[in-house]
Amino acid sequence: MNLSPKQIVEKLDKYIIGQENAKKAVAIALRNRYRRSLLTEEEREEITPKNIIMKGPTGVGKTEIARRLAKLVGAPFVKVEATKYTEVGYVGRDVESMIRDLVECSVRIVKEERFKKVMEKASSIVDEKLVKFVCEARKLDRGETPVEIFEKNVLEGYKKGYYDNEMIEIEVIDAPKPMEIMPGAGEISIGNIFGDFLPKKRKKRKLTVKEARKMMLDEEADKLIDKDSVNEEAVRRAEQEGIIFIDEIDKIGAKASKGGGQDVSREGVQRDILPIVEGCTVMTKYGSIKTDYILFIAAGAFHVSKVSDLIPELQGRFPILVELRSLTKKDFVEILTTPENAITLQYDKLLSVDGVRLKFTDCAIEEIAKIAEDMNATSEDIGARRLHTVMENLLEEVSFTAGDGVEREVVIDKQYVIDKLDVERKTKDLKKYIL
């Protein structure tokens, strides 16, 4: 997608409030990718992405910025926790798994695109097969009707969905279930090991026409696409367009203490991540993939450790440092009202299923924002996630009584918010004085 940095920021503004510096940094990084793609092959090889570290408290939008960015351009995207590689038994040796996950994500994206292209052809093949199955299942109902007329009637009924819930028996591929060799070591499928050397087993299943159509569509579309070209394109996209988000990187950045132990393990993880970020070749089941041009975005709160506590070589691979600030009352007001997926709209849609419509007044929104800011200031600062806690407590009674079949509109005003939440806020304030 050919978007200017300003347009990228505008798109991100629909979902993420504030944090302009972070949004500008990722928008420039994304635009540089597009600029690089227009250069000659020799010039492209010399230009590598400028990786980014986002520093800021939890819940202020670090992960959401990276996730929305990848979604915006349909790029392969994976999120990994850096702390995963410090677990017992890992000690950094399995960091290549993030690259394999990225390639899997890329394969899924390319497959979905190819499926859409062949779906029309696959649909006509499947519909033809299903009409024959329905005719076979209902042949006793035909009576004296000529075959051609009977099949034509069944076809018309099938198109209108009359047979969606009719049971038919079809043959489907019997895919072996993946087995876990060791806890945490991942799953392995016997079918994947031997690939196409063994013929695929099939088994008979009784399904409704609607269920059978979905299953047969996937199988038919899979036959129509060229798997080798899918894999080649997926590897290319993972290499050239992939984005890897490494969260909690501050947890592996603590300075080594005299006792060693876990701190040594943390530094070991940094040294294992380094060649991946620096650029190396990783073997996957779809072929080898170079990590030189993958964009890495790291994030952490950096409460206990500092960015400078990371080993110098790793710091050098993340030249752009962006600080995200804590959310204010004004930010909370915007979060509750501006985004397309605002939490107030989410609760309204959820409760409308039970015939309850919510209406939030401006004063109520202000009060909810004020309470969220106060709670973040007096206890742990968990950013926008605090709104989930506040909203759940605020709407607990409404959610509990909804579903009684009575349609109504509930107006949430300032007084309603104070009545429901002020007691809890006072209790939290009193906790400061209790030893």
The 8 nearest C-alpha neighbors of each residue, nearest first, counted from 0:
[[1, 72, 2, 71, 33, 73, 3, 30],
 [0, 2, 3, 33, 30, 72, 6, 34],
 [3, 1, 6, 0, 7, 4, 30, 5],
 [2, 4, 6, 5, 7, 30, 1, 26],
 [3, 5, 26, 7, 6, 27, 30, 8],
 [6, 4, 8, 3, 7, 9, 26, 2],
 [5, 7, 9, 3, 8, 4, 2, 10],
 [6, 8, 4, 10, 9, 5, 26, 2],
 [7, 9, 11, 5, 10, 6, 22, 12],
 [10, 8, 6, 12, 7, 11, 5, 13],
 [9, 11, 7, 8, 12, 13, 6, 14],
 [10, 12, 8, 13, 9, 14, 15, 7],
 [13, 11, 9, 15, 14, 10, 8, 16],
 [14, 12, 338, 11, 10, 339, 15, 9],
 [13, 15, 338, 12, 11, 339, 16, 340],
 [16, 14, 12, 11, 13, 17, 60, 64],
 [15, 17, 12, 334, 330, 18, 14, 333],
 [16, 18, 19, 15, 330, 12, 326, 22],
 [19, 17, 21, 20, 323, 22, 16, 324],
 [18, 20, 22, 17, 21, 23, 8, 16],
 [21, 19, 23, 22, 18, 24, 321, 322],
 [22, 20, 24, 23, 19, 18, 321, 25],
 [21, 23, 19, 25, 24, 20, 8, 26],
 [22, 24, 26, 20, 21, 25, 19, 27],
 [25, 23, 21, 27, 22, 26, 20, 28],
 [24, 26, 28, 22, 27, 23, 29, 21],
 [27, 25, 4, 23, 29, 28, 24, 7],
 [26, 28, 30, 24, 29, 25, 4, 31],
 [29, 27, 25, 31, 26, 30, 24, 32],
 [28, 30, 26, 32, 31, 27, 25, 33],
 [29, 31, 27, 33, 32, 28, 26, 4],
 [32, 30, 34, 28, 33, 29, 35, 27],
 [33, 31, 35, 29, 30, 34, 36, 28],
 [32, 34, 30, 36, 31, 35, 29, 37],
 [35, 33, 31, 32, 36, 37, 30, 38],
 [34, 36, 32, 33, 37, 38, 43, 31],
 [35, 37, 33, 34, 38, 32, 43, 39],
 [38, 36, 35, 34, 39, 33, 43, 40],
 [39, 37, 35, 36, 43, 42, 40, 34],
 [40, 38, 42, 41, 43, 37, 36, 35],
 [39, 41, 43, 42, 44, 38, 36, 37],
 [42, 40, 44, 39, 43, 45, 38, 46],
 [41, 43, 39, 44, 40, 45, 38, 46],
 [44, 42, 40, 46, 45, 41, 35, 38],
 [43, 45, 41, 42, 46, 40, 47, 292],
 [44, 46, 43, 42, 47, 41, 40, 35],
 [47, 45, 43, 44, 48, 42, 35, 292],
 [46, 48, 292, 45, 49, 291, 44, 43],
 [49, 47, 294, 50, 292, 46, 28, 293],
 [50, 48, 318, 47, 51, 317, 28, 319],
 [49, 51, 317, 295, 296, 294, 48, 318],
 [52, 50, 319, 296, 317, 320, 297, 53],
 [53, 51, 297, 320, 298, 296, 317, 319],
 [54, 52, 298, 321, 322, 320, 297, 51],
 [53, 55, 322, 299, 300, 298, 323, 321],
 [54, 56, 323, 300, 322, 324, 299, 53],
 [57, 55, 300, 59, 58, 325, 381, 380],
 [56, 58, 381, 59, 382, 300, 55, 380],
 [57, 59, 382, 383, 381, 384, 60, 56],
 [60, 58, 382, 57, 383, 61, 56, 325],
 [59, 61, 63, 58, 62, 64, 15, 57],
 [62, 60, 64, 63, 59, 53, 298, 65],
 [63, 61, 65, 64, 60, 66, 244, 246],
 [62, 64, 66, 60, 65, 61, 67, 15],
 [65, 63, 67, 61, 62, 66, 60, 68],
 [66, 64, 68, 62, 63, 67, 69, 61],
 [67, 65, 63, 69, 68, 64, 62, 70],
 [68, 66, 70, 64, 69, 65, 63, 71],
 [67, 69, 65, 71, 66, 70, 64, 72],
 [70, 68, 74, 66, 71, 67, 72, 73],
 [71, 69, 73, 67, 68, 72, 66, 74],
 [70, 72, 68, 69, 73, 67, 74, 10],
 [71, 73, 74, 70, 69, 0, 68, 1],
 [74, 72, 70, 69, 71, 75, 108, 0],
 [73, 75, 69, 72, 240, 241, 76, 70],
 [76, 74, 241, 105, 104, 237, 101, 242],
 [77, 75, 242, 243, 69, 241, 74, 101],
 [78, 76, 243, 101, 244, 79, 242, 100],
 [79, 77, 244, 243, 245, 76, 80, 246],
 [78, 80, 245, 246, 244, 81, 77, 97],
 [79, 81, 246, 82, 83, 245, 247, 78],
 [80, 82, 83, 248, 247, 84, 246, 245],
 [81, 83, 85, 84, 80, 250, 247, 251],
 [84, 82, 81, 85, 80, 86, 79, 89],
 [83, 85, 91, 82, 89, 86, 90, 81],
 [86, 84, 90, 82, 83, 89, 91, 264],
 [87, 85, 89, 84, 83, 88, 90, 82],
 [86, 88, 89, 90, 85, 84, 83, 264],
 [87, 89, 90, 86, 85, 92, 91, 84],
 [88, 90, 91, 86, 84, 87, 92, 85],
 [91, 89, 85, 84, 92, 264, 88, 86],
 [90, 92, 268, 84, 89, 93, 271, 94],
 [91, 93, 89, 90, 94, 271, 84, 268],
 [94, 92, 95, 91, 96, 89, 84, 90],
 [93, 95, 96, 92, 91, 97, 272, 271],
 [94, 96, 97, 93, 98, 99, 281, 275],
 [95, 97, 99, 94, 98, 93, 100, 101],
 [98, 96, 100, 95, 99, 94, 101, 79],
 [99, 97, 101, 100, 96, 95, 102, 281],
 [100, 98, 96, 102, 101, 97, 283, 103],
 [101, 99, 103, 97, 98, 102, 96, 104],
 [100, 102, 98, 104, 99, 103, 77, 105],
 [101, 103, 105, 99, 104, 100, 237, 106],
 [104, 102, 100, 106, 105, 101, 99, 107],
 [103, 105, 101, 107, 102, 106, 75, 100],
 [104, 106, 102, 75, 233, 108, 107, 103],
 [107, 105, 233, 103, 109, 104, 108, 110],
 [106, 108, 110, 104, 105, 109, 111, 103],
 [107, 109, 105, 111, 110, 106, 104, 112],
 [110, 108, 112, 106, 111, 107, 233, 113],
 [111, 109, 113, 107, 112, 108, 114, 106],
 [110, 112, 114, 108, 109, 113, 107, 115],
 [111, 113, 109, 115, 110, 114, 108, 116],
 [112, 114, 110, 116, 115, 111, 109, 117],
 [115, 113, 111, 117, 116, 112, 118, 110],
 [114, 116, 118, 112, 113, 117, 111, 119],
 [115, 117, 113, 114, 118, 112, 119, 120],
 [118, 116, 114, 120, 115, 119, 121, 220],
 [119, 117, 121, 115, 120, 114, 116, 122],
 [118, 120, 122, 121, 117, 123, 116, 115],
 [119, 121, 123, 122, 117, 118, 124, 220],
 [122, 120, 118, 124, 119, 220, 123, 219],
 [123, 121, 125, 119, 120, 124, 118, 126],
 [122, 124, 126, 120, 125, 121, 127, 119],
 [125, 123, 121, 127, 122, 126, 128, 120],
 [126, 124, 128, 122, 127, 123, 129, 121],
 [127, 125, 129, 123, 128, 124, 122, 130],
 [126, 128, 124, 130, 125, 129, 123, 131],
 [127, 129, 125, 131, 126, 130, 132, 124],
 [128, 130, 132, 126, 131, 127, 125, 133],
 [129, 131, 133, 127, 132, 128, 134, 154],
 [132, 130, 134, 128, 129, 133, 135, 127],
 [131, 133, 129, 135, 130, 134, 136, 128],
 [134, 132, 136, 130, 135, 131, 137, 129],
 [135, 133, 131, 137, 136, 132, 138, 130],
 [136, 134, 132, 138, 133, 137, 131, 130],
 [135, 137, 133, 134, 138, 132, 167, 139],
 [138, 136, 134, 140, 139, 135, 133, 141],
 [137, 139, 135, 141, 140, 134, 136, 142],
 [138, 140, 137, 141, 142, 136, 135, 134],
 [141, 139, 138, 137, 142, 136, 143, 144],
 [142, 140, 138, 139, 144, 143, 149, 137],
 [141, 143, 140, 144, 139, 138, 145, 149],
 [142, 144, 141, 145, 146, 140, 149, 139],
 [143, 145, 142, 141, 149, 146, 148, 147],
 [144, 146, 148, 147, 149, 143, 141, 142],
 [147, 145, 149, 148, 150, 144, 141, 151],
 [148, 146, 150, 149, 145, 151, 144, 152],
 [149, 147, 151, 150, 145, 146, 152, 144],
 [148, 150, 146, 152, 151, 147, 144, 145],
 [151, 149, 153, 147, 152, 148, 154, 146],
 [150, 152, 148, 154, 149, 153, 147, 155],
 [153, 151, 149, 155, 154, 150, 148, 156],
 [152, 154, 150, 156, 151, 155, 157, 149],
 [153, 155, 157, 151, 152, 156, 150, 130],
 [156, 154, 152, 158, 157, 153, 151, 159],
 [155, 157, 153, 159, 161, 154, 158, 152],
 [156, 158, 154, 160, 159, 155, 162, 161],
 [159, 157, 155, 160, 156, 154, 161, 153],
 [158, 160, 156, 157, 161, 155, 162, 154],
 [159, 161, 157, 163, 158, 162, 156, 164],
 [162, 160, 156, 159, 157, 163, 158, 164],
 [161, 163, 165, 160, 164, 157, 208, 156],
 [164, 162, 209, 208, 160, 165, 161, 207],
 [163, 165, 207, 162, 208, 166, 209, 161],
 [164, 166, 162, 207, 163, 208, 167, 133],
 [167, 165, 207, 206, 208, 205, 164, 168],
 [168, 166, 205, 206, 207, 169, 165, 208],
 [167, 169, 205, 204, 206, 203, 166, 170],
 [170, 168, 203, 204, 171, 167, 205, 211],
 [169, 171, 203, 202, 201, 204, 172, 168],
 [170, 172, 201, 202, 173, 203, 169, 204],
 [173, 171, 201, 174, 200, 202, 199, 170],
 [174, 172, 201, 200, 202, 171, 175, 199],
 [173, 175, 172, 176, 200, 190, 199, 201],
 [176, 174, 173, 177, 190, 188, 189, 178],
 [175, 177, 174, 178, 188, 189, 190, 187],
 [178, 176, 188, 187, 186, 175, 179, 189],
 [179, 177, 186, 187, 180, 188, 176, 189],
 [178, 180, 186, 181, 185, 187, 182, 177],
 [179, 181, 178, 186, 184, 182, 185, 187],
 [182, 180, 184, 179, 183, 185, 186, 178],
 [183, 181, 184, 179, 180, 185, 186, 178],
 [182, 184, 185, 181, 179, 186, 180, 88],
 [185, 183, 181, 182, 180, 186, 179, 187],
 [186, 184, 183, 179, 187, 180, 181, 182],
 [185, 187, 179, 178, 177, 180, 188, 184],
 [186, 188, 177, 178, 179, 189, 185, 180],
 [187, 189, 177, 191, 190, 178, 176, 192],
 [188, 190, 192, 191, 187, 193, 175, 177],
 [191, 189, 188, 192, 193, 194, 175, 174],
 [190, 192, 194, 188, 189, 193, 187, 195],
 [193, 191, 189, 190, 194, 188, 187, 195],
 [192, 194, 191, 190, 196, 195, 197, 189],
 [195, 193, 191, 192, 196, 190, 197, 189],
 [194, 196, 197, 193, 198, 199, 190, 191],
 [197, 195, 193, 194, 198, 199, 190, 192],
 [196, 198, 195, 199, 193, 194, 190, 200],
 [199, 197, 200, 196, 195, 194, 201, 190],
 [200, 198, 197, 201, 172, 173, 174, 195],
 [201, 199, 173, 172, 198, 202, 174, 171],
 [200, 202, 172, 173, 171, 170, 199, 203],
 [201, 203, 170, 171, 173, 172, 204, 200],
 [204, 202, 170, 169, 171, 168, 205, 201],
 [205, 203, 168, 169, 206, 170, 202, 171],
 [204, 206, 168, 167, 166, 169, 203, 207],
 [207, 205, 166, 167, 211, 210, 204, 168],
 [206, 208, 166, 164, 165, 210, 209, 211],
 [207, 209, 163, 211, 210, 165, 212, 164],
 [208, 210, 163, 212, 207, 211, 164, 213],
 [211, 209, 207, 213, 212, 208, 206, 214],
 [212, 210, 208, 214, 213, 209, 206, 215],
 [213, 211, 215, 209, 210, 214, 216, 208],
 [214, 212, 216, 210, 211, 215, 217, 209],
 [213, 215, 211, 217, 216, 212, 210, 218],
 [214, 216, 218, 212, 217, 213, 219, 211],
 [217, 215, 219, 213, 218, 214, 212, 220],
 [218, 216, 220, 214, 215, 219, 221, 213],
 [217, 219, 215, 221, 216, 220, 214, 222],
 [218, 220, 216, 222, 221, 217, 121, 215],
 [221, 219, 223, 217, 222, 121, 218, 216],
 [220, 222, 218, 219, 223, 224, 217, 114],
 [223, 221, 219, 220, 224, 218, 225, 217],
 [224, 222, 220, 221, 219, 225, 117, 121],
 [223, 225, 221, 222, 226, 220, 113, 114],
 [226, 224, 228, 227, 229, 223, 222, 221],
 [225, 227, 229, 228, 224, 230, 221, 110],
 [228, 226, 230, 229, 225, 231, 232, 224],
 [227, 229, 231, 230, 226, 225, 232, 233],
 [230, 228, 226, 232, 227, 231, 233, 109],
 [229, 231, 233, 227, 228, 232, 285, 234],
 [232, 230, 228, 234, 233, 229, 227, 235],
 [231, 233, 235, 229, 230, 234, 228, 236],
 [234, 232, 106, 105, 230, 236, 235, 231],
 [235, 233, 237, 231, 236, 232, 230, 238],
 [234, 236, 232, 238, 233, 237, 239, 231],
 [237, 235, 240, 239, 233, 238, 234, 232],
 [236, 238, 241, 234, 235, 240, 102, 239],
 [239, 237, 235, 236, 293, 241, 292, 240],
 [238, 240, 236, 292, 237, 235, 241, 293],
 [241, 239, 236, 237, 74, 238, 293, 242],
 [240, 242, 237, 75, 293, 74, 238, 76],
 [243, 241, 294, 76, 293, 295, 75, 244],
 [244, 242, 295, 77, 76, 78, 296, 245],
 [243, 245, 78, 296, 297, 295, 246, 77],
 [246, 244, 297, 79, 80, 81, 78, 296],
 [245, 247, 80, 298, 248, 297, 81, 79],
 [248, 246, 299, 249, 250, 81, 80, 298],
 [247, 249, 250, 299, 81, 246, 251, 298],
 [248, 250, 252, 299, 301, 247, 251, 304],
 [251, 249, 248, 252, 247, 82, 253, 81],
 [252, 250, 265, 249, 248, 253, 266, 82],
 [251, 253, 309, 249, 308, 250, 304, 254],
 [254, 252, 304, 251, 308, 255, 250, 262],
 [255, 253, 308, 256, 252, 262, 304, 309],
 [254, 256, 262, 259, 253, 263, 257, 266],
 [255, 257, 258, 259, 254, 262, 260, 263],
 [258, 256, 259, 255, 260, 262, 254, 263],
 [257, 259, 256, 260, 255, 262, 261, 263],
 [260, 258, 263, 256, 257, 262, 255, 261],
 [261, 259, 262, 263, 258, 264, 256, 255],
 [260, 262, 264, 263, 265, 259, 85, 255],
 [263, 261, 255, 265, 264, 260, 259, 266],
 [264, 262, 266, 261, 265, 259, 260, 267],
 [263, 265, 267, 261, 262, 266, 90, 85],
 [266, 264, 251, 262, 268, 267, 263, 85],
 [265, 267, 269, 263, 268, 264, 270, 262],
 [266, 268, 264, 270, 265, 269, 263, 271],
 [269, 267, 91, 271, 265, 266, 270, 272],
 [270, 268, 266, 272, 267, 271, 273, 265],
 [269, 271, 267, 273, 268, 272, 266, 274],
 [272, 270, 268, 269, 273, 91, 267, 274],
 [271, 273, 269, 275, 270, 274, 268, 94],
 [272, 274, 270, 276, 271, 275, 313, 277],
 [275, 273, 277, 276, 278, 272, 279, 271],
 [276, 274, 272, 278, 273, 277, 279, 290],
 [277, 275, 273, 274, 278, 272, 316, 290],
 [276, 278, 274, 275, 273, 316, 291, 279],
 [279, 277, 291, 290, 275, 276, 274, 289],
 [278, 280, 290, 289, 275, 274, 281, 291],
 [279, 281, 289, 288, 290, 287, 282, 278],
 [282, 280, 288, 287, 283, 289, 279, 95],
 [281, 283, 287, 286, 288, 280, 284, 285],
 [284, 282, 286, 285, 287, 99, 281, 288],
 [283, 285, 286, 282, 287, 99, 102, 103],
 [286, 284, 283, 230, 287, 234, 231, 102],
 [287, 285, 283, 284, 282, 288, 234, 230],
 [288, 286, 282, 281, 283, 280, 289, 285],
 [287, 289, 281, 280, 238, 282, 290, 234],
 [290, 288, 280, 291, 279, 238, 281, 278],
 [289, 291, 278, 293, 279, 292, 238, 275],
 [292, 290, 278, 289, 293, 279, 277, 47],
 [293, 291, 47, 239, 290, 238, 48, 294],
 [292, 294, 241, 290, 238, 291, 242, 239],
 [295, 293, 242, 48, 50, 241, 243, 292],
 [296, 294, 243, 50, 242, 244, 293, 297],
 [295, 297, 244, 51, 52, 50, 245, 243],
 [298, 296, 245, 52, 244, 246, 53, 51],
 [299, 297, 53, 246, 52, 54, 248, 247],
 [298, 300, 247, 249, 248, 54, 301, 246],
 [299, 301, 56, 55, 302, 54, 57, 249],
 [300, 302, 304, 249, 305, 299, 303, 54],
 [303, 301, 300, 304, 305, 56, 249, 299],
 [304, 302, 301, 305, 253, 249, 300, 250],
 [305, 303, 301, 253, 302, 249, 252, 308],
 [306, 304, 307, 308, 301, 303, 249, 302],
 [305, 307, 308, 309, 304, 301, 249, 252],
 [306, 308, 305, 309, 314, 310, 311, 304],
 [309, 307, 305, 306, 252, 254, 253, 304],
 [310, 308, 252, 307, 306, 314, 311, 313],
 [309, 311, 313, 312, 308, 314, 269, 266],
 [312, 310, 314, 313, 315, 309, 307, 308],
 [313, 311, 315, 314, 310, 316, 273, 309],
 [314, 312, 316, 315, 311, 310, 273, 309],
 [315, 313, 311, 317, 316, 312, 309, 310],
 [314, 316, 312, 313, 317, 318, 311, 310],
 [315, 317, 313, 314, 318, 277, 50, 312],
 [316, 318, 50, 51, 314, 315, 319, 52],
 [317, 319, 315, 316, 50, 49, 320, 51],
 [320, 318, 51, 317, 52, 50, 321, 49],
 [321, 319, 52, 51, 53, 318, 322, 54],
 [320, 322, 53, 21, 54, 52, 319, 323],
 [323, 321, 54, 55, 53, 324, 320, 21],
 [324, 322, 55, 18, 54, 321, 325, 21],
 [323, 325, 55, 322, 326, 18, 59, 56],
 [326, 324, 59, 56, 327, 382, 323, 55],
 [325, 327, 330, 382, 324, 59, 331, 328],
 [328, 326, 330, 329, 372, 331, 325, 368],
 [327, 329, 331, 368, 330, 369, 372, 332],
 [330, 328, 332, 327, 331, 333, 368, 326],
 [331, 329, 327, 333, 328, 332, 326, 334],
 [330, 332, 334, 368, 328, 333, 329, 335],
 [333, 331, 329, 335, 330, 334, 368, 365],
 [332, 334, 330, 336, 337, 335, 331, 329],
 [335, 333, 331, 332, 336, 337, 330, 16],
 [336, 334, 332, 333, 341, 343, 342, 331],
 [335, 337, 333, 334, 341, 338, 332, 343],
 [336, 338, 333, 334, 335, 341, 339, 13],
 [339, 337, 14, 341, 13, 340, 334, 336],
 [338, 340, 341, 13, 14, 337, 344, 336],
 [339, 341, 338, 342, 345, 344, 14, 337],
 [342, 340, 338, 344, 335, 343, 339, 336],
 [341, 343, 345, 344, 335, 346, 340, 334],
 [344, 342, 346, 345, 341, 335, 347, 336],
 [345, 343, 347, 341, 342, 346, 348, 340],
 [346, 344, 342, 348, 343, 347, 349, 341],
 [345, 347, 349, 343, 348, 344, 350, 342],
 [346, 348, 344, 357, 350, 345, 349, 356],
 [349, 347, 351, 345, 346, 350, 344, 352],
 [350, 348, 346, 347, 351, 352, 345, 353],
 [349, 351, 352, 355, 347, 353, 348, 346],
 [350, 352, 354, 355, 348, 353, 356, 349],
 [353, 351, 350, 354, 349, 348, 355, 402],
 [354, 352, 402, 351, 350, 355, 401, 404],
 [353, 355, 406, 351, 352, 407, 356, 350],
 [356, 354, 351, 407, 350, 406, 353, 408],
 [357, 355, 408, 351, 347, 409, 407, 354],
 [358, 356, 409, 347, 408, 410, 359, 355],
 [357, 359, 410, 411, 409, 360, 356, 408],
 [360, 358, 411, 410, 363, 412, 357, 361],
 [359, 361, 363, 412, 362, 411, 364, 358],
 [362, 360, 364, 363, 365, 359, 412, 413],
 [361, 363, 365, 413, 360, 364, 366, 412],
 [364, 362, 413, 412, 366, 360, 365, 361],
 [363, 365, 361, 367, 362, 366, 368, 332],
 [366, 364, 362, 368, 363, 367, 369, 332],
 [365, 367, 369, 363, 368, 364, 370, 362],
 [368, 366, 364, 370, 369, 365, 363, 371],
 [369, 367, 331, 371, 365, 328, 366, 370],
 [370, 368, 366, 372, 367, 371, 328, 373],
 [369, 371, 373, 367, 372, 368, 374, 366],
 [372, 370, 368, 374, 369, 373, 385, 367],
 [371, 373, 369, 375, 370, 374, 328, 368],
 [374, 372, 376, 370, 375, 371, 377, 369],
 [375, 373, 377, 371, 376, 372, 378, 370],
 [374, 376, 380, 372, 378, 373, 379, 377],
 [375, 377, 373, 374, 378, 372, 380, 379],
 [378, 376, 374, 375, 373, 379, 428, 427],
 [379, 377, 375, 376, 374, 380, 427, 373],
 [380, 378, 375, 381, 377, 376, 374, 382],
 [379, 381, 375, 382, 376, 378, 56, 57],
 [382, 380, 57, 58, 384, 385, 379, 375],
 [383, 381, 58, 59, 384, 380, 385, 57],
 [382, 384, 58, 385, 386, 59, 381, 331],
 [385, 383, 386, 382, 387, 58, 381, 388],
 [384, 386, 383, 388, 387, 381, 382, 371],
 [387, 385, 389, 384, 388, 383, 390, 371],
 [386, 388, 390, 385, 389, 384, 391, 383],
 [389, 387, 385, 391, 386, 390, 392, 384],
 [388, 390, 386, 392, 387, 391, 393, 385],
 [391, 389, 393, 387, 392, 388, 386, 394],
 [390, 392, 388, 394, 393, 389, 395, 387],
 [393, 391, 395, 389, 390, 394, 388, 420],
 [392, 394, 390, 391, 395, 419, 389, 420],
 [395, 393, 397, 391, 396, 392, 398, 390],
 [394, 396, 392, 398, 397, 391, 393, 399],
 [395, 397, 399, 398, 394, 400, 393, 392],
 [398, 396, 394, 400, 399, 395, 401, 409],
 [399, 397, 395, 401, 396, 400, 394, 350],
 [398, 400, 396, 397, 401, 395, 402, 394],
 [399, 401, 397, 398, 396, 402, 403, 395],
 [402, 400, 398, 399, 403, 353, 397, 355],
 [401, 403, 353, 404, 400, 405, 354, 399],
 [404, 402, 405, 401, 400, 353, 406, 354],
 [403, 405, 402, 406, 353, 354, 401, 355],
 [406, 404, 403, 407, 354, 402, 401, 355],
 [407, 405, 354, 355, 404, 408, 353, 356],
 [406, 408, 355, 405, 356, 354, 409, 357],
 [407, 409, 356, 355, 357, 410, 358, 406],
 [410, 408, 357, 356, 358, 411, 407, 355],
 [409, 411, 358, 357, 359, 412, 408, 360],
 [410, 412, 359, 415, 358, 360, 409, 363],
 [413, 411, 363, 360, 415, 414, 410, 359],
 [412, 414, 363, 416, 362, 415, 417, 366],
 [415, 413, 417, 416, 412, 418, 363, 411],
 [414, 416, 418, 412, 413, 417, 411, 419],
 [417, 415, 413, 419, 414, 418, 420, 363],
 [416, 418, 421, 414, 420, 415, 419, 413],
 [419, 417, 415, 416, 420, 421, 414, 422],
 [418, 420, 416, 417, 393, 415, 421, 422],
 [421, 419, 417, 423, 422, 416, 418, 424],
 [420, 422, 417, 424, 423, 418, 425, 419],
 [423, 421, 425, 424, 420, 426, 419, 418],
 [424, 422, 426, 420, 421, 425, 427, 419],
 [423, 425, 421, 427, 426, 422, 428, 420],
 [424, 426, 428, 422, 427, 423, 421, 429],
 [427, 425, 423, 429, 424, 428, 422, 430],
 [428, 426, 424, 430, 425, 429, 423, 431],
 [429, 427, 425, 426, 430, 431, 424, 377],
 [430, 428, 426, 431, 427, 432, 425, 433],
 [431, 429, 433, 427, 432, 428, 426, 434],
 [432, 430, 429, 433, 428, 427, 434, 377],
 [431, 433, 430, 429, 434, 428, 427, 426],
 [434, 432, 430, 431, 429, 428, 427, 426],
 [433, 432, 431, 430, 429, 428, 427, 426]]
